[in-house]
Amino acid sequence: MVFSSLSFIFVFLPIFLVLYYILPASWRNLLLFLGSLVFYSFGEPYYLFLILCSITVNYLIGRGLEHFKERNFKRTILLIVSLLYNFGFLLFFKYTNFFIENINAALRLLSVPWRFYTLNLTLPLGISFYTFQIASYIIDVYLRRTKADRSFINLGAYLCMFPQLIAGPIVVYSDIRDALEDRMITIYGLDNGLKTFIIGLGYKVIIANRIGTLWNEVCTIGYESISTPLAWLGAFAYSMQLYFDFCGYSMMAIGLGEMLGFDMPANFRHPYTARSVTDFWRRWHITLGAWFREYVYIPLGGNRLGKARTIFNLLVVWFLCGFWHGAAWNFILWGLLIFVLQIIEKNFTLKWLNADNIFARLISHLYMFFYILVSWAIFAISDFQQLGVYLSRLFPFFGSGINWNLSDFVRLASTYAPLLIASIIFAMSFPERLFDRIRHRVSGIILAFIIFWWSVYYLAIGINNPFLYFRY
């Protein structure tokens, strides 16, 4: 089940909210826990045992870490067991076939006749996200940043909370520990959260799904057959689809959390208005960046051990970040591209890119335009041969020259022009700032009403796509 489905909007959510609001406060975590399991079971019921096992194992390990307060060796063993367990399942389901395929490729190069069979595995929904969440909980308990939860139900509600179970935001336990124990349910929270949910739904259904059909048409034509202008248009469409898809999901999750009494962290802050790659990654998937900073970069030494070590630490972070997104070499290449550009910026260009003059603003935004479109093209195309073809269309002076057959470009650009313009406008900050000013006025209610039923109309006629980040 996904947020942008009629069954969720008109069946699951109303029933859940009615029960949630009428039950005593002491029962709400149990309802949230069980309701989240029901929500997850609509997608992959046969992987429910993974989540339940994760809760059980980490609940017991967390309590064990509390018990062995002075026995550091035993506490360290428990930490290692937990990390091996949590990341072991993630590695198995997400990366087993990737390793097998690359071992087979190496054997072919060496003319060795042996081959290993790939496994018939499907990636459990949300495993990349809830693994990071439960790992952060255990690490924080180990470091005594927080106390282990004594309630199995509360820990289960934290890990399985349906607003962020499948695709984040990545919520650290300490951020909502107090809310798990005692939270306020108010009409204001319901109203504000519902409107945030509706804006996210509009981003997903009205913009992301529809502009995604432009990228699908480019893929259908074939990368070999598209013109250079169409290649850039396709990359632009995918970039906007990805942003409004994931940002829309995050806004829906935050809105749902507010309706339930939780204050979830923001996950996006208008990243396409950034003037550097460094700033972009402070604005895009903020909770993932915070997780890598807190649990990888800083433990490695951060920027405290000299320039060479800082570069190494950033390399590790961006390699892992790329690999976390998917079991394919294009994701590693994508992460390494970010690493290289950040190193260049931090050592040479960042101060100039951030200069407060018109020329610097123009150049920095142009630089980010190229970075965003090229990086997301690398992100989207996992086949290296096809990626090479697409990049040769983007940069024809490195290949066979510009394809000036513009018929497809003109047709698609004119068809999608209103949507392309709308995506540019809503990627900026002022539409959301404007809505925040009228959110609680009659005009804000009317606007939310229009967006909601417009979205429902598109869902009813079948214009829907799964959230892109479900696959990562």
C-alpha positions in Angstrom: 0.0 0.0 0.0 1.3 3.4 -0.9 0.1 6.9 0.3 -0.9 7.9 -3.2 -3.5 5.2 -3.6 -7.3 5.4 -3.2 -7.3 2.5 -0.8 -4.9 4.3 1.6 -6.6 7.7 1.3 -10.2 6.5 1.6 -10.0 3.2 3.5 -6.9 2.6 5.6 -6.1 6.2 6.8 -9.7 7.2 7.9 -10.2 3.9 9.8 -6.8 4.1 11.4 -7.3 7.8 12.4 -10.7 7.2 13.9 -9.4 4.3 16.0 -6.3 6.3 16.9 -8.2 9.3 18.2 -10.9 7.5 20.2 -8.5 5.0 21.9 -6.9 6.0 25.2 -3.4 7.4 24.9 -1.9 4.3 26.5 -3.2 2.1 23.6 -2.0 4.3 20.7 1.5 2.9 20.4 0.0 -0.6 20.2 -2.4 0.5 17.5 0.4 2.3 15.6 2.5 -0.8 15.8 -0.2 -3.2 14.6 -1.6 -0.8 12.1 1.8 -0.3 10.6 2.2 -4.0 10.2 -1.1 -4.2 8.4 0.0 -1.3 6.2 3.2 -3.1 5.3 1.5 -6.5 4.8 -0.4 -5.0 1.8 2.9 -4.8 -0.1 5.0 -7.8 1.1 3.3 -9.8 3.9 6.0 -12.6 3.6 8.7 -10.2 4.7 6.8 -9.2 7.9 8.9 -11.7 9.8 12.1 -9.7 9.0 10.7 -6.6 10.7 9.4 -8.6 13.7 12.7 -10.4 14.0 14.6 -7.1 13.8 12.5 -5.6 16.6 12.9 -8.7 18.8 16.6 -9.1 18.3 17.4 -5.4 18.8 15.0 -5.0 21.7 16.9 -7.8 23.5 20.3 -6.4 22.6 19.3 -2.9 23.7 18.2 -4.3 27.1 21.5 -6.2 27.2 23.5 -3.1 26.6 21.7 -1.5 29.5 22.4 -4.5 31.7 26.2 -4.7 31.0 26.9 -1.1 32.0 30.5 -1.6 33.2 31.5 -4.7 31.2 32.8 -2.9 28.0 33.9 -6.1 26.3 30.4 -7.7 26.5 28.7 -4.5 25.5 31.0 -4.3 22.4 30.2 -7.9 21.5 26.5 -7.1 21.7 27.0 -4.1 19.5 28.9 -6.1 16.9 26.3 -8.9 16.9 23.5 -6.3 16.4 25.3 -4.6 13.5 26.2 -7.9 11.9 22.6 -9.0 12.2 21.0 -5.8 10.9 23.4 -5.1 8.0 23.8 -8.8 7.3 20.2 -9.0 6.1 20.5 -5.8 4.1 23.6 -7.1 2.4 22.1 -10.5 1.7 18.8 -9.2 0.1 20.2 -6.2 -1.6 23.7 -7.1 -2.7 24.1 -10.9 -3.0 23.2 -11.0 -6.7 25.4 -8.0 -7.4 28.5 -9.8 -5.9 27.6 -13.0 -7.7 27.3 -11.2 -11.1 30.6 -9.4 -10.6 32.4 -12.6 -9.5 31.0 -14.3 -12.6 32.2 -11.4 -14.8 35.7 -11.7 -13.3 35.7 -15.5 -14.0 34.7 -14.9 -17.6 37.6 -12.4 -18.0 40.0 -15.1 -16.5 38.5 -17.7 -18.8 37.5 -19.8 -15.8 34.5 -22.0 -16.7 32.9 -21.9 -13.3 29.8 -19.9 -12.7 27.7 -19.1 -9.7 23.9 -19.0 -9.9 22.1 -15.8 -8.9 19.4 -16.2 -6.3 15.7 -15.4 -6.8 15.6 -12.6 -4.3 13.3 -9.5 -4.1 14.3 -6.5 -2.0 12.1 -6.2 1.0 10.3 -2.9 1.0 11.9 -0.3 3.3 14.8 -2.5 4.5 17.4 0.1 3.6 15.6 2.7 5.7 14.5 0.6 8.8 18.0 -1.0 9.0 19.6 2.5 9.3 17.0 3.4 11.9 17.4 0.4 14.2 21.2 0.5 13.8 21.2 4.2 15.0 19.1 3.1 18.0 21.6 0.4 19.0 24.6 2.6 18.5 23.1 5.4 20.6 22.2 3.0 23.4 25.8 1.6 23.2 27.2 5.2 23.4 24.7 6.0 26.2 23.2 8.8 24.2 19.8 7.3 25.0 18.4 4.6 27.2 17.2 1.3 25.8 13.4 1.3 25.5 11.9 -1.1 28.1 8.7 -1.5 26.0 8.7 -3.9 23.1 5.6 -2.2 21.7 7.2 1.3 21.8 10.3 0.1 20.0 8.1 -1.6 17.5 6.0 1.5 17.0 9.2 3.5 16.4 10.7 1.1 13.8 7.4 0.2 12.0 5.7 3.6 12.1 3.9 3.5 8.7 4.4 7.2 7.8 8.1 6.6 7.3 8.5 2.8 7.3 9.1 2.3 3.5 11.0 5.4 2.3 11.9 7.6 5.3 12.6 10.2 6.5 15.2 8.3 8.6 14.0 9.2 12.1 16.6 8.7 14.9 15.0 7.2 18.1 16.2 10.0 20.4 14.3 12.5 18.3 10.9 10.9 19.0 11.6 9.1 22.3 9.6 11.6 24.3 6.8 11.6 21.9 6.5 7.8 22.1 5.9 8.2 25.8 3.6 11.2 25.7 2.4 13.2 22.8 -0.3 15.7 22.2 -3.1 15.1 19.7 -4.7 18.4 18.7 -7.1 19.7 16.1 -4.3 22.1 15.0 -2.0 19.1 14.4 -4.6 17.3 12.4 -5.4 20.3 10.3 -1.8 21.3 9.7 -0.6 17.7 9.1 -3.5 17.0 6.7 -2.6 20.1 4.6 1.1 19.1 4.5 0.0 15.6 3.4 -2.2 17.1 0.6 0.7 19.3 -0.7 2.9 16.2 -0.8 0.2 14.2 -2.6 -0.1 17.0 -5.2 3.7 16.9 -5.7 3.6 13.2 -6.3 0.4 12.8 -8.3 0.0 16.1 -10.2 3.7 16.8 -11.0 5.9 13.7 -10.5 3.7 11.1 -12.0 2.8 13.2 -15.0 6.3 14.6 -15.8 7.6 11.0 -15.3 5.7 10.0 -18.5 8.0 12.4 -20.4 11.1 10.5 -19.2 9.3 7.2 -20.0 8.7 8.4 -23.6 12.4 9.3 -24.0 13.3 5.8 -22.8 10.7 4.2 -25.2 12.2 6.1 -28.2 15.6 4.7 -27.3 18.7 6.5 -26.3 20.4 5.8 -29.7 17.6 7.6 -31.5 17.1 10.7 -29.4 18.5 14.1 -30.3 20.8 16.1 -28.0 18.0 18.6 -27.0 15.7 15.7 -26.2 18.4 14.0 -24.1 18.7 17.2 -22.0 14.9 17.5 -21.8 14.6 13.8 -20.7 17.3 14.3 -18.0 15.4 17.4 -16.8 12.1 15.5 -16.7 13.7 12.6 -14.7 15.3 15.1 -12.3 12.0 16.8 -11.6 10.2 13.5 -11.3 12.7 12.2 -8.8 12.5 15.4 -6.7 8.7 15.8 -6.6 8.3 12.0 -6.1 10.6 11.8 -3.1 9.9 15.2 -1.7 6.2 14.6 -2.0 6.5 11.3 -0.2 8.5 12.9 2.6 5.9 15.7 3.0 3.2 13.1 3.2 5.1 11.3 5.8 5.7 14.4 7.8 2.1 15.4 7.6 0.9 12.0 8.7 3.4 12.1 11.6 2.0 15.5 12.7 -1.6 14.0 12.6 -0.4 11.3 14.9 1.4 13.7 17.3 5.0 13.3 16.0 7.3 16.0 14.9 9.3 14.4 12.1 12.4 16.0 10.6 12.4 17.8 7.3 14.0 15.8 4.4 14.2 18.5 1.7 14.9 22.2 1.6 14.6 23.2 -2.1 17.8 21.5 -3.2 17.5 22.7 -6.8 18.1 26.2 -5.7 21.5 25.3 -4.3 24.6 27.0 -5.8 27.1 24.2 -5.0 27.1 20.4 -4.8 28.1 20.8 -1.1 25.0 22.9 -0.4 22.8 20.6 -2.5 23.6 17.7 -0.2 22.7 19.8 2.8 19.2 20.2 1.2 18.5 16.8 -0.4 17.5 13.8 1.7 18.6 15.6 4.8 18.0 12.7 7.2 20.2 10.4 5.2 23.0 12.9 5.1 22.6 13.4 8.9 22.8 9.7 9.4 26.0 9.3 7.4 27.6 12.3 9.1 26.7 11.1 12.6 27.4 7.4 12.3 30.1 7.2 9.6 31.9 10.5 9.0 32.3 11.7 12.6 33.4 8.3 13.9 36.0 8.1 11.2 37.4 11.4 12.4 35.4 13.9 10.4 37.6 16.9 9.4 39.6 16.8 12.7 42.6 14.7 11.5 44.0 16.7 8.7 43.2 17.2 5.0 44.3 13.8 3.7 42.2 12.0 6.3 39.2 14.3 5.6 39.4 13.4 2.0 39.5 9.7 2.8 36.5 10.0 5.2 34.5 11.8 2.5 35.4 9.1 0.0 34.1 6.4 2.4 30.9 8.3 3.0 30.1 8.9 -0.6 31.1 5.4 -1.7 28.8 4.0 1.0 26.0 6.5 0.1 26.2 5.5 -3.6 26.2 1.8 -2.8 23.3 2.2 -0.3 21.1 3.5 -3.1 21.5 0.4 -5.2 23.4 -2.7 -6.1 24.9 -1.5 -9.4 28.0 0.3 -10.5 26.2 3.4 -11.7 25.3 4.2 -8.1 28.9 3.9 -7.0 30.0 6.1 -10.0 27.3 8.6 -8.9 28.6 8.7 -5.4 32.2 9.1 -6.5 31.2 12.0 -8.8 29.7 13.8 -5.8 32.9 13.1 -3.8 35.1 14.5 -6.5 33.0 17.6 -6.9 32.8 18.2 -3.2 36.6 17.9 -2.8 37.1 20.4 -5.7 34.6 22.8 -4.1 36.0 22.6 -0.6 39.6 23.2 -1.7 39.1 25.5 -4.7 35.8 26.8 -5.8 33.2 26.9 -3.0 34.0 30.5 -1.8 33.8 31.7 -5.4 30.5 29.9 -6.1 29.0 31.4 -3.0 30.1 35.0 -3.8 27.4 37.6 -3.5 27.4 39.0 -7.0 25.3 38.5 -10.2 28.1 36.9 -12.2 28.8 34.3 -9.5 25.1 33.6 -9.1 24.7 33.0 -12.8 27.7 30.7 -13.1 26.9 28.8 -9.9 23.3 28.1 -11.0 24.5 27.1 -14.5 27.1 24.8 -12.9 24.4 23.2 -10.8 22.1 22.8 -13.8 24.7 20.6 -15.5 25.5 18.7 -12.3 21.9 17.9 -11.4 20.9 16.7 -14.8 24.1 14.7 -15.5 24.2 13.2 -12.0 20.6 12.0 -12.1 21.1 10.6 -15.6 24.0 8.5 -14.1 21.6 7.6 -11.2 18.8 6.5 -13.5 20.6 4.3 -16.0 22.2 1.2 -14.5 23.4 -0.3 -17.8 26.8 1.2 -18.5 26.5 0.7 -22.2 23.2 2.5 -22.3 24.6 5.1 -19.9 27.5 5.7 -22.3 25.0 6.2 -25.2 23.0 8.7 -23.2 26.0 10.7 -22.1 27.1 10.8 -25.7 23.8 12.3 -26.6 24.1 14.9 -23.8 27.7 15.7 -24.9 27.8 15.0 -28.6 31.2 16.7 -29.1 32.7 13.7 -27.4 30.9 11.3 -29.7 29.5 11.3 -33.2 28.1 14.8 -33.3 24.8 16.4 -32.5 21.6 14.8 -33.7 19.6 17.6 -35.0 16.4 15.6 -35.7 14.2 17.8 -33.4 10.8 16.5 -34.3 10.5 14.4 -31.1 11.9 17.2 -29.0 9.5 19.8 -30.4 6.5 17.4 -29.9 7.3 16.5 -26.3 8.5 20.0 -25.3 5.3 21.6 -26.5 3.1 18.8 -25.0 4.8 19.0 -21.6 5.6 22.8 -21.5 3.0 23.8 -18.8 4.2 20.9 -16.6 7.9 21.7 -17.1 7.3 25.4 -16.2 5.2 24.3 -13.1 8.0 22.0 -12.0 10.5 24.8 -12.1 8.3 27.2 -10.2 7.4 24.6 -7.4 11.0 23.5 -7.0 11.7 27.0 -5.7 10.9 28.1 -2.1 8.3 30.9 -2.7 5.2 28.7 -3.5 5.6 26.9 -0.2 6.2 30.1 1.7 3.1 31.6 0.1 1.0 28.6 1.0 2.3 28.8 4.6 1.0 32.4 4.8 -2.5 31.3 3.8 -2.5 27.8 5.2 -5.0 28.6 7.9 -7.1 31.0 5.9 -10.2 30.2 3.8 -8.0 30.6 0.7 -5.6 28.0 2.0 -8.5 25.5 2.7 -9.9 26.1 -0.8 -6.5 25.5 -2.4 -5.9 22.3 -0.4 -9.4 21.1 -1.3 -8.6 21.7 -5.1 -5.2 20.0 -4.9 -6.7 17.0 -3.0 -9.5 16.3 -5.5 -7.3 17.1 -8.5 -4.9 14.4 -7.2 -7.8 12.0 -6.5 -9.0 12.5 -10.1 -5.7 11.5 -11.5 -5.5 8.5 -9.2 -9.0 7.4 -10.3 -8.2 7.5 -14.0 -5.0 5.5 -13.4 -2.2 8.1 -13.6 0.0 6.6 -10.9 3.5 5.3 -10.5 5.2 3.7 -7.5 7.4 5.9 -5.5 10.9 5.8 -7.1 12.7 5.4 -3.8 10.9 2.2 -3.0 13.4 0.4 -5.1 16.5 1.7 -3.3 
